[in-house]
Amino acid sequence: MRQLDVRVIPPRDKHPTIHRTFDALAPGEQFELVNDHNPKPLYYEFQAERPGRFTWTPLEQGPEVWRIAIGKPAA
């Protein structure tokens, strides 16, 4: 699984980079998001913009590192 570590990305570019990475996935694929804080606002963005069209699986939940597997359901 591809890993996207957004801790090294400037804050203004984080969400656009995550959305581009998600959009490039084929059905059934996923990537691992690595962040230094809880990505709950991102989850709400996905809920609003892509309801039912993504998977969100927490792999590690802080307190220093959050890792989430984000994917597109298989067709």
PDB file of N, CA, C and O in Angstrom, chain B, residues numbered from 101:
ATOM      1  N   MET B 101       0.859  -1.174   0.000  1.00  0.00           N
ATOM      2  CA  MET B 101       0.000   0.000   0.000  1.00  0.00           C
ATOM      3  C   MET B 101       0.903   1.234   0.000  1.00  0.00           C
ATOM      4  O   MET B 101       1.865   1.322   0.763  1.00  0.00           O
ATOM      5  N   ARG B 102       0.575   2.163  -0.854  1.00  0.00           N
ATOM      6  CA  ARG B 102       1.327   3.415  -0.943  1.00  0.00           C
ATOM      7  C   ARG B 102       1.110   4.241   0.328  1.00  0.00           C
ATOM      8  O   ARG B 102       0.009   4.269   0.878  1.00  0.00           O
ATOM      9  N   GLN B 103       2.156   4.903   0.782  1.00  0.00           N
ATOM     10  CA  GLN B 103       2.057   5.748   1.969  1.00  0.00           C
ATOM     11  C   GLN B 103       2.195   7.219   1.575  1.00  0.00           C
ATOM     12  O   GLN B 103       3.083   7.584   0.805  1.00  0.00           O
ATOM     13  N   LEU B 104       1.319   8.043   2.102  1.00  0.00           N
ATOM     14  CA  LEU B 104       1.379   9.493   1.897  1.00  0.00           C
ATOM     15  C   LEU B 104       1.578  10.134   3.260  1.00  0.00           C
ATOM     16  O   LEU B 104       0.655  10.186   4.073  1.00  0.00           O
ATOM     17  N   ASP B 105       2.793  10.623   3.506  1.00  0.00           N
ATOM     18  CA  ASP B 105       3.136  11.263   4.776  1.00  0.00           C
ATOM     19  C   ASP B 105       2.968  12.768   4.594  1.00  0.00           C
ATOM     20  O   ASP B 105       3.810  13.423   3.980  1.00  0.00           O
ATOM     21  N   VAL B 106       1.878  13.310   5.131  1.00  0.00           N
ATOM     22  CA  VAL B 106       1.597  14.734   4.939  1.00  0.00           C
ATOM     23  C   VAL B 106       2.253  15.614   5.995  1.00  0.00           C
ATOM     24  O   VAL B 106       2.082  16.833   5.976  1.00  0.00           O
ATOM     25  N   ARG B 107       2.992  15.020   6.903  1.00  0.00           N
ATOM     26  CA  ARG B 107       3.688  15.813   7.921  1.00  0.00           C
ATOM     27  C   ARG B 107       4.731  16.733   7.295  1.00  0.00           C
ATOM     28  O   ARG B 107       5.098  17.746   7.890  1.00  0.00           O
ATOM     29  N   VAL B 108       5.209  16.394   6.107  1.00  0.00           N
ATOM     30  CA  VAL B 108       6.254  17.183   5.446  1.00  0.00           C
ATOM     31  C   VAL B 108       5.687  18.146   4.393  1.00  0.00           C
ATOM     32  O   VAL B 108       6.444  18.845   3.719  1.00  0.00           O
ATOM     33  N   ILE B 109       4.374  18.181   4.256  1.00  0.00           N
ATOM     34  CA  ILE B 109       3.717  19.023   3.250  1.00  0.00           C
ATOM     35  C   ILE B 109       3.214  20.298   3.925  1.00  0.00           C
ATOM     36  O   ILE B 109       2.667  20.231   5.025  1.00  0.00           O
ATOM     37  N   PRO B 110       3.392  21.475   3.280  1.00  0.00           N
ATOM     38  CA  PRO B 110       2.869  22.718   3.867  1.00  0.00           C
ATOM     39  C   PRO B 110       1.361  22.593   4.130  1.00  0.00           C
ATOM     40  O   PRO B 110       0.639  22.002   3.327  1.00  0.00           O
ATOM     41  N   PRO B 111       0.890  23.147   5.248  1.00  0.00           N
ATOM     42  CA  PRO B 111      -0.528  22.999   5.625  1.00  0.00           C
ATOM     43  C   PRO B 111      -1.520  23.323   4.512  1.00  0.00           C
ATOM     44  O   PRO B 111      -2.504  22.601   4.348  1.00  0.00           O
ATOM     45  N   ARG B 112      -1.293  24.377   3.748  1.00  0.00           N
ATOM     46  CA  ARG B 112      -2.265  24.762   2.710  1.00  0.00           C
ATOM     47  C   ARG B 112      -2.355  23.730   1.582  1.00  0.00           C
ATOM     48  O   ARG B 112      -3.335  23.706   0.838  1.00  0.00           O
ATOM     49  N   ASP B 113      -1.334  22.881   1.457  1.00  0.00           N
ATOM     50  CA  ASP B 113      -1.299  21.892   0.371  1.00  0.00           C
ATOM     51  C   ASP B 113      -1.735  20.497   0.801  1.00  0.00           C
ATOM     52  O   ASP B 113      -1.894  19.614  -0.041  1.00  0.00           O
ATOM     53  N   LYS B 114      -1.929  20.286   2.105  1.00  0.00           N
ATOM     54  CA  LYS B 114      -2.213  18.929   2.595  1.00  0.00           C
ATOM     55  C   LYS B 114      -3.501  18.343   2.028  1.00  0.00           C
ATOM     56  O   LYS B 114      -3.466  17.280   1.408  1.00  0.00           O
ATOM     57  N   HIS B 115      -4.632  19.008   2.225  1.00  0.00           N
ATOM     58  CA  HIS B 115      -5.902  18.434   1.775  1.00  0.00           C
ATOM     59  C   HIS B 115      -5.962  18.295   0.260  1.00  0.00           C
ATOM     60  O   HIS B 115      -6.417  17.257  -0.222  1.00  0.00           O
ATOM     61  N   PRO B 116      -5.518  19.307  -0.532  1.00  0.00           N
ATOM     62  CA  PRO B 116      -5.518  19.098  -1.983  1.00  0.00           C
ATOM     63  C   PRO B 116      -4.664  17.899  -2.414  1.00  0.00           C
ATOM     64  O   PRO B 116      -5.042  17.170  -3.331  1.00  0.00           O
ATOM     65  N   THR B 117      -3.522  17.692  -1.761  1.00  0.00           N
ATOM     66  CA  THR B 117      -2.658  16.554  -2.098  1.00  0.00           C
ATOM     67  C   THR B 117      -3.343  15.241  -1.748  1.00  0.00           C
ATOM     68  O   THR B 117      -3.273  14.281  -2.515  1.00  0.00           O
ATOM     69  N   ILE B 118      -3.998  15.191  -0.610  1.00  0.00           N
ATOM     70  CA  ILE B 118      -4.712  13.979  -0.201  1.00  0.00           C
ATOM     71  C   ILE B 118      -5.846  13.676  -1.175  1.00  0.00           C
ATOM     72  O   ILE B 118      -6.026  12.527  -1.576  1.00  0.00           O
ATOM     73  N   HIS B 119      -6.606  14.688  -1.556  1.00  0.00           N
ATOM     74  CA  HIS B 119      -7.720  14.472  -2.497  1.00  0.00           C
ATOM     75  C   HIS B 119      -7.200  14.024  -3.866  1.00  0.00           C
ATOM     76  O   HIS B 119      -7.802  13.149  -4.488  1.00  0.00           O
ATOM     77  N   ARG B 120      -6.109  14.597  -4.342  1.00  0.00           N
ATOM     78  CA  ARG B 120      -5.524  14.158  -5.623  1.00  0.00           C
ATOM     79  C   ARG B 120      -5.067  12.703  -5.538  1.00  0.00           C
ATOM     80  O   ARG B 120      -5.266  11.927  -6.472  1.00  0.00           O
ATOM     81  N   THR B 121      -4.460  12.347  -4.426  1.00  0.00           N
ATOM     82  CA  THR B 121      -4.004  10.965  -4.248  1.00  0.00           C
ATOM     83  C   THR B 121      -5.193  10.017  -4.264  1.00  0.00           C
ATOM     84  O   THR B 121      -5.138   8.963  -4.898  1.00  0.00           O
ATOM     85  N   PHE B 122      -6.256  10.379  -3.577  1.00  0.00           N
ATOM     86  CA  PHE B 122      -7.463   9.555  -3.571  1.00  0.00           C
ATOM     87  C   PHE B 122      -8.055   9.445  -4.975  1.00  0.00           C
ATOM     88  O   PHE B 122      -8.418   8.353  -5.413  1.00  0.00           O
ATOM     89  N   ASP B 123      -8.153  10.569  -5.680  1.00  0.00           N
ATOM     90  CA  ASP B 123      -8.760  10.574  -7.015  1.00  0.00           C
ATOM     91  C   ASP B 123      -7.996   9.689  -7.997  1.00  0.00           C
ATOM     92  O   ASP B 123      -8.582   9.170  -8.947  1.00  0.00           O
ATOM     93  N   ALA B 124      -6.687   9.513  -7.774  1.00  0.00           N
ATOM     94  CA  ALA B 124      -5.857   8.703  -8.674  1.00  0.00           C
ATOM     95  C   ALA B 124      -5.994   7.198  -8.401  1.00  0.00           C
ATOM     96  O   ALA B 124      -5.502   6.386  -9.184  1.00  0.00           O
ATOM     97  N   LEU B 125      -6.651   6.824  -7.308  1.00  0.00           N
ATOM     98  CA  LEU B 125      -6.814   5.407  -6.991  1.00  0.00           C
ATOM     99  C   LEU B 125      -7.787   4.733  -7.946  1.00  0.00           C
ATOM    100  O   LEU B 125      -8.763   5.336  -8.391  1.00  0.00           O
ATOM    101  N   ALA B 126      -7.508   3.485  -8.249  1.00  0.00           N
ATOM    102  CA  ALA B 126      -8.457   2.652  -8.975  1.00  0.00           C
ATOM    103  C   ALA B 126      -9.398   2.016  -7.950  1.00  0.00           C
ATOM    104  O   ALA B 126      -9.041   1.914  -6.776  1.00  0.00           O
ATOM    105  N   PRO B 127     -10.590   1.588  -8.368  1.00  0.00           N
ATOM    106  CA  PRO B 127     -11.477   0.892  -7.437  1.00  0.00           C
ATOM    107  C   PRO B 127     -10.759  -0.293  -6.787  1.00  0.00           C
ATOM    108  O   PRO B 127     -10.091  -1.076  -7.464  1.00  0.00           O
ATOM    109  N   GLY B 128     -10.905  -0.411  -5.480  1.00  0.00           N
ATOM    110  CA  GLY B 128     -10.256  -1.486  -4.745  1.00  0.00           C
ATOM    111  C   GLY B 128      -8.880  -1.130  -4.198  1.00  0.00           C
ATOM    112  O   GLY B 128      -8.317  -1.890  -3.411  1.00  0.00           O
ATOM    113  N   GLU B 129      -8.333   0.004  -4.599  1.00  0.00           N
ATOM    114  CA  GLU B 129      -7.024   0.430  -4.111  1.00  0.00           C
ATOM    115  C   GLU B 129      -7.183   1.333  -2.896  1.00  0.00           C
ATOM    116  O   GLU B 129      -8.245   1.907  -2.656  1.00  0.00           O
ATOM    117  N   GLN B 130      -6.095   1.443  -2.135  1.00  0.00           N
ATOM    118  CA  GLN B 130      -6.082   2.344  -0.988  1.00  0.00           C
ATOM    119  C   GLN B 130      -4.675   2.871  -0.778  1.00  0.00           C
ATOM    120  O   GLN B 130      -3.710   2.348  -1.335  1.00  0.00           O
ATOM    121  N   PHE B 131      -4.572   3.913   0.032  1.00  0.00           N
ATOM    122  CA  PHE B 131      -3.269   4.427   0.429  1.00  0.00           C
ATOM    123  C   PHE B 131      -3.292   4.681   1.923  1.00  0.00           C
ATOM    124  O   PHE B 131      -4.356   4.810   2.529  1.00  0.00           O
ATOM    125  N   GLU B 132      -2.112   4.752   2.508  1.00  0.00           N
ATOM    126  CA  GLU B 132      -1.990   5.008   3.936  1.00  0.00           C
ATOM    127  C   GLU B 132      -1.627   6.463   4.167  1.00  0.00           C
ATOM    128  O   GLU B 132      -0.567   6.919   3.737  1.00  0.00           O
ATOM    129  N   LEU B 133      -2.491   7.181   4.836  1.00  0.00           N
ATOM    130  CA  LEU B 133      -2.248   8.571   5.197  1.00  0.00           C
ATOM    131  C   LEU B 133      -1.522   8.595   6.540  1.00  0.00           C
ATOM    132  O   LEU B 133      -1.943   7.928   7.485  1.00  0.00           O
ATOM    133  N   VAL B 134      -0.436   9.358   6.629  1.00  0.00           N
ATOM    134  CA  VAL B 134       0.306   9.535   7.873  1.00  0.00           C
ATOM    135  C   VAL B 134       0.252  11.015   8.224  1.00  0.00           C
ATOM    136  O   VAL B 134       0.606  11.864   7.406  1.00  0.00           O
ATOM    137  N   ASN B 135      -0.193  11.325   9.444  1.00  0.00           N
ATOM    138  CA  ASN B 135      -0.348  12.714   9.859  1.00  0.00           C
ATOM    139  C   ASN B 135       0.090  12.877  11.309  1.00  0.00           C
ATOM    140  O   ASN B 135       0.221  11.894  12.040  1.00  0.00           O
ATOM    141  N   ASP B 136       0.318  14.131  11.724  1.00  0.00           N
ATOM    142  CA  ASP B 136       0.758  14.407  13.091  1.00  0.00           C
ATOM    143  C   ASP B 136      -0.395  14.868  13.982  1.00  0.00           C
ATOM    144  O   ASP B 136      -0.175  15.247  15.133  1.00  0.00           O
ATOM    145  N   HIS B 137      -1.608  14.838  13.465  1.00  0.00           N
ATOM    146  CA  HIS B 137      -2.785  15.164  14.264  1.00  0.00           C
ATOM    147  C   HIS B 137      -3.978  14.362  13.739  1.00  0.00           C
ATOM    148  O   HIS B 137      -3.929  13.800  12.644  1.00  0.00           O
ATOM    149  N   ASN B 138      -5.021  14.319  14.517  1.00  0.00           N
ATOM    150  CA  ASN B 138      -6.216  13.578  14.137  1.00  0.00           C
ATOM    151  C   ASN B 138      -6.825  14.184  12.874  1.00  0.00           C
ATOM    152  O   ASN B 138      -7.165  15.367  12.871  1.00  0.00           O
ATOM    153  N   PRO B 139      -6.971  13.404  11.802  1.00  0.00           N
ATOM    154  CA  PRO B 139      -7.501  13.941  10.543  1.00  0.00           C
ATOM    155  C   PRO B 139      -9.026  13.963  10.482  1.00  0.00           C
ATOM    156  O   PRO B 139      -9.597  13.802   9.404  1.00  0.00           O
ATOM    157  N   LYS B 140      -9.687  14.157  11.602  1.00  0.00           N
ATOM    158  CA  LYS B 140     -11.153  14.165  11.650  1.00  0.00           C
ATOM    159  C   LYS B 140     -11.773  15.174  10.676  1.00  0.00           C
ATOM    160  O   LYS B 140     -12.752  14.829  10.014  1.00  0.00           O
ATOM    161  N   PRO B 141     -11.243  16.428  10.553  1.00  0.00           N
ATOM    162  CA  PRO B 141     -11.821  17.353   9.567  1.00  0.00           C
ATOM    163  C   PRO B 141     -11.750  16.808   8.131  1.00  0.00           C
ATOM    164  O   PRO B 141     -12.660  17.033   7.333  1.00  0.00           O
ATOM    165  N   LEU B 142     -10.678  16.103   7.816  1.00  0.00           N
ATOM    166  CA  LEU B 142     -10.564  15.493   6.495  1.00  0.00           C
ATOM    167  C   LEU B 142     -11.644  14.433   6.302  1.00  0.00           C
ATOM    168  O   LEU B 142     -12.241  14.334   5.231  1.00  0.00           O
ATOM    169  N   TYR B 143     -11.888  13.649   7.336  1.00  0.00           N
ATOM    170  CA  TYR B 143     -12.951  12.645   7.268  1.00  0.00           C
ATOM    171  C   TYR B 143     -14.293  13.304   6.945  1.00  0.00           C
ATOM    172  O   TYR B 143     -15.050  12.802   6.114  1.00  0.00           O
ATOM    173  N   TYR B 144     -14.581  14.417   7.598  1.00  0.00           N
ATOM    174  CA  TYR B 144     -15.836  15.126   7.328  1.00  0.00           C
ATOM    175  C   TYR B 144     -15.892  15.672   5.907  1.00  0.00           C
ATOM    176  O   TYR B 144     -16.960  15.688   5.293  1.00  0.00           O
ATOM    177  N   GLU B 145     -14.754  16.120   5.375  1.00  0.00           N
ATOM    178  CA  GLU B 145     -14.703  16.551   3.966  1.00  0.00           C
ATOM    179  C   GLU B 145     -15.066  15.392   3.047  1.00  0.00           C
ATOM    180  O   GLU B 145     -15.888  15.542   2.143  1.00  0.00           O
ATOM    181  N   PHE B 146     -14.449  14.235   3.284  1.00  0.00           N
ATOM    182  CA  PHE B 146     -14.757  13.071   2.460  1.00  0.00           C
ATOM    183  C   PHE B 146     -16.235  12.704   2.587  1.00  0.00           C
ATOM    184  O   PHE B 146     -16.873  12.376   1.587  1.00  0.00           O
ATOM    185  N   GLN B 147     -16.784  12.754   3.795  1.00  0.00           N
ATOM    186  CA  GLN B 147     -18.211  12.451   4.001  1.00  0.00           C
ATOM    187  C   GLN B 147     -19.093  13.388   3.178  1.00  0.00           C
ATOM    188  O   GLN B 147     -20.079  12.956   2.580  1.00  0.00           O
ATOM    189  N   ALA B 148     -18.734  14.669   3.152  1.00  0.00           N
ATOM    190  CA  ALA B 148     -19.543  15.664   2.440  1.00  0.00           C
ATOM    191  C   ALA B 148     -19.385  15.560   0.928  1.00  0.00           C
ATOM    192  O   ALA B 148     -20.362  15.693   0.191  1.00  0.00           O
ATOM    193  N   GLU B 149     -18.164  15.323   0.464  1.00  0.00           N
ATOM    194  CA  GLU B 149     -17.879  15.369  -0.971  1.00  0.00           C
ATOM    195  C   GLU B 149     -17.964  14.006  -1.665  1.00  0.00           C
ATOM    196  O   GLU B 149     -18.180  13.942  -2.875  1.00  0.00           O
ATOM    197  N   ARG B 150     -17.795  12.920  -0.909  1.00  0.00           N
ATOM    198  CA  ARG B 150     -17.756  11.584  -1.508  1.00  0.00           C
ATOM    199  C   ARG B 150     -18.542  10.586  -0.659  1.00  0.00           C
ATOM    200  O   ARG B 150     -18.017   9.525  -0.321  1.00  0.00           O
ATOM    201  N   PRO B 151     -19.769  10.901  -0.314  1.00  0.00           N
ATOM    202  CA  PRO B 151     -20.519   9.998   0.569  1.00  0.00           C
ATOM    203  C   PRO B 151     -20.650   8.593  -0.029  1.00  0.00           C
ATOM    204  O   PRO B 151     -21.103   8.421  -1.160  1.00  0.00           O
ATOM    205  N   GLY B 152     -20.243   7.595   0.761  1.00  0.00           N
ATOM    206  CA  GLY B 152     -20.360   6.212   0.317  1.00  0.00           C
ATOM    207  C   GLY B 152     -19.358   5.787  -0.730  1.00  0.00           C
ATOM    208  O   GLY B 152     -19.426   4.660  -1.219  1.00  0.00           O
ATOM    209  N   ARG B 153     -18.416   6.665  -1.094  1.00  0.00           N
ATOM    210  CA  ARG B 153     -17.470   6.348  -2.167  1.00  0.00           C
ATOM    211  C   ARG B 153     -16.035   6.250  -1.670  1.00  0.00           C
ATOM    212  O   ARG B 153     -15.097   6.357  -2.461  1.00  0.00           O
ATOM    213  N   PHE B 154     -15.852   6.046  -0.362  1.00  0.00           N
ATOM    214  CA  PHE B 154     -14.511   5.897   0.178  1.00  0.00           C
ATOM    215  C   PHE B 154     -14.551   4.969   1.382  1.00  0.00           C
ATOM    216  O   PHE B 154     -15.597   4.773   2.001  1.00  0.00           O
ATOM    217  N   THR B 155     -13.401   4.405   1.700  1.00  0.00           N
ATOM    218  CA  THR B 155     -13.244   3.643   2.928  1.00  0.00           C
ATOM    219  C   THR B 155     -12.252   4.386   3.815  1.00  0.00           C
ATOM    220  O   THR B 155     -11.359   5.075   3.321  1.00  0.00           O
ATOM    221  N   TRP B 156     -12.416   4.242   5.114  1.00  0.00           N
ATOM    222  CA  TRP B 156     -11.600   4.972   6.098  1.00  0.00           C
ATOM    223  C   TRP B 156     -11.320   4.005   7.242  1.00  0.00           C
ATOM    224  O   TRP B 156     -12.202   3.733   8.056  1.00  0.00           O
ATOM    225  N   THR B 157     -10.104   3.490   7.305  1.00  0.00           N
ATOM    226  CA  THR B 157      -9.755   2.503   8.310  1.00  0.00           C
ATOM    227  C   THR B 157      -8.610   3.005   9.174  1.00  0.00           C
ATOM    228  O   THR B 157      -7.477   3.071   8.696  1.00  0.00           O
ATOM    229  N   PRO B 158      -8.863   3.362  10.427  1.00  0.00           N
ATOM    230  CA  PRO B 158      -7.782   3.804  11.314  1.00  0.00           C
ATOM    231  C   PRO B 158      -6.787   2.666  11.566  1.00  0.00           C
ATOM    232  O   PRO B 158      -7.178   1.536  11.857  1.00  0.00           O
ATOM    233  N   LEU B 159      -5.497   2.986  11.449  1.00  0.00           N
ATOM    234  CA  LEU B 159      -4.435   2.020  11.699  1.00  0.00           C
ATOM    235  C   LEU B 159      -3.651   2.368  12.965  1.00  0.00           C
ATOM    236  O   LEU B 159      -3.167   1.484  13.672  1.00  0.00           O
ATOM    237  N   GLU B 160      -3.537   3.656  13.235  1.00  0.00           N
ATOM    238  CA  GLU B 160      -2.865   4.146  14.439  1.00  0.00           C
ATOM    239  C   GLU B 160      -3.501   5.479  14.797  1.00  0.00           C
ATOM    240  O   GLU B 160      -3.693   6.325  13.924  1.00  0.00           O
ATOM    241  N   GLN B 161      -3.832   5.679  16.071  1.00  0.00           N
ATOM    242  CA  GLN B 161      -4.582   6.870  16.467  1.00  0.00           C
ATOM    243  C   GLN B 161      -3.876   7.636  17.575  1.00  0.00           C
ATOM    244  O   GLN B 161      -4.349   7.688  18.711  1.00  0.00           O
ATOM    245  N   GLY B 162      -2.726   8.235  17.227  1.00  0.00           N
ATOM    246  CA  GLY B 162      -2.019   9.144  18.113  1.00  0.00           C
ATOM    247  C   GLY B 162      -1.375   8.484  19.305  1.00  0.00           C
ATOM    248  O   GLY B 162      -1.368   7.258  19.420  1.00  0.00           O
ATOM    249  N   PRO B 163      -0.838   9.287  20.183  1.00  0.00           N
ATOM    250  CA  PRO B 163      -1.013  10.740  20.244  1.00  0.00           C
ATOM    251  C   PRO B 163      -0.061  11.524  19.351  1.00  0.00           C
ATOM    252  O   PRO B 163      -0.273  12.719  19.144  1.00  0.00           O
ATOM    253  N   GLU B 164       0.999  10.883  18.807  1.00  0.00           N
ATOM    254  CA  GLU B 164       1.960  11.623  17.976  1.00  0.00           C
ATOM    255  C   GLU B 164       1.773  11.366  16.491  1.00  0.00           C
ATOM    256  O   GLU B 164       2.047  12.243  15.672  1.00  0.00           O
ATOM    257  N   VAL B 165       1.311  10.180  16.136  1.00  0.00           N
ATOM    258  CA  VAL B 165       1.148   9.819  14.730  1.00  0.00           C
ATOM    259  C   VAL B 165      -0.232   9.204  14.532  1.00  0.00           C
ATOM    260  O   VAL B 165      -0.676   8.362  15.313  1.00  0.00           O
ATOM    261  N   TRP B 166      -0.887   9.640  13.485  1.00  0.00           N
ATOM    262  CA  TRP B 166      -2.148   9.047  13.065  1.00  0.00           C
ATOM    263  C   TRP B 166      -1.918   8.423  11.703  1.00  0.00           C
ATOM    264  O   TRP B 166      -1.349   9.060  10.817  1.00  0.00           O
ATOM    265  N   ARG B 167      -2.353   7.187  11.525  1.00  0.00           N
ATOM    266  CA  ARG B 167      -2.258   6.498  10.244  1.00  0.00           C
ATOM    267  C   ARG B 167      -3.649   5.980   9.898  1.00  0.00           C
ATOM    268  O   ARG B 167      -4.296   5.295  10.690  1.00  0.00           O
ATOM    269  N   ILE B 168      -4.092   6.330   8.680  1.00  0.00           N
ATOM    270  CA  ILE B 168      -5.425   5.951   8.214  1.00  0.00           C
ATOM    271  C   ILE B 168      -5.276   5.336   6.823  1.00  0.00           C
ATOM    272  O   ILE B 168      -4.597   5.899   5.964  1.00  0.00           O
ATOM    273  N   ALA B 169      -5.903   4.191   6.604  1.00  0.00           N
ATOM    274  CA  ALA B 169      -5.987   3.615   5.256  1.00  0.00           C
ATOM    275  C   ALA B 169      -7.250   4.190   4.616  1.00  0.00           C
ATOM    276  O   ALA B 169      -8.363   3.985   5.099  1.00  0.00           O
ATOM    277  N   ILE B 170      -7.043   4.915   3.514  1.00  0.00           N
ATOM    278  CA  ILE B 170      -8.154   5.527   2.777  1.00  0.00           C
ATOM    279  C   ILE B 170      -8.218   4.851   1.417  1.00  0.00           C
ATOM    280  O   ILE B 170      -7.202   4.739   0.730  1.00  0.00           O
ATOM    281  N   GLY B 171      -9.389   4.404   1.028  1.00  0.00           N
ATOM    282  CA  GLY B 171      -9.481   3.692  -0.236  1.00  0.00           C
ATOM    283  C   GLY B 171     -10.776   3.925  -0.968  1.00  0.00           C
ATOM    284  O   GLY B 171     -11.710   4.551  -0.468  1.00  0.00           O
ATOM    285  N   LYS B 172     -10.794   3.384  -2.196  1.00  0.00           N
ATOM    286  CA  LYS B 172     -12.005   3.377  -3.011  1.00  0.00           C
ATOM    287  C   LYS B 172     -12.559   1.957  -2.978  1.00  0.00           C
ATOM    288  O   LYS B 172     -11.827   1.003  -3.244  1.00  0.00           O
ATOM    289  N   PRO B 173     -13.820   1.806  -2.660  1.00  0.00           N
ATOM    290  CA  PRO B 173     -14.405   0.465  -2.660  1.00  0.00           C
ATOM    291  C   PRO B 173     -14.278  -0.186  -4.042  1.00  0.00           C
ATOM    292  O   PRO B 173     -14.302   0.499  -5.064  1.00  0.00           O
ATOM    293  N   ALA B 174     -14.147  -1.483  -4.056  1.00  0.00           N
ATOM    294  CA  ALA B 174     -14.104  -2.202  -5.327  1.00  0.00           C
ATOM    295  C   ALA B 174     -15.446  -2.040  -6.040  1.00  0.00           C
ATOM    296  O   ALA B 174     -16.504  -2.001  -5.414  1.00  0.00           O
ATOM    297  N   ALA B 175     -15.370  -1.949  -7.345  1.00  0.00           N
ATOM    298  CA  ALA B 175     -16.587  -1.719  -8.149  1.00  0.00           C
ATOM    299  C   ALA B 175     -17.519  -2.902  -8.126  1.00  0.00           C
ATOM    300  O   ALA B 175     -18.580  -2.864  -8.750  1.00  0.00           O
TER     301      ALA B 175
END
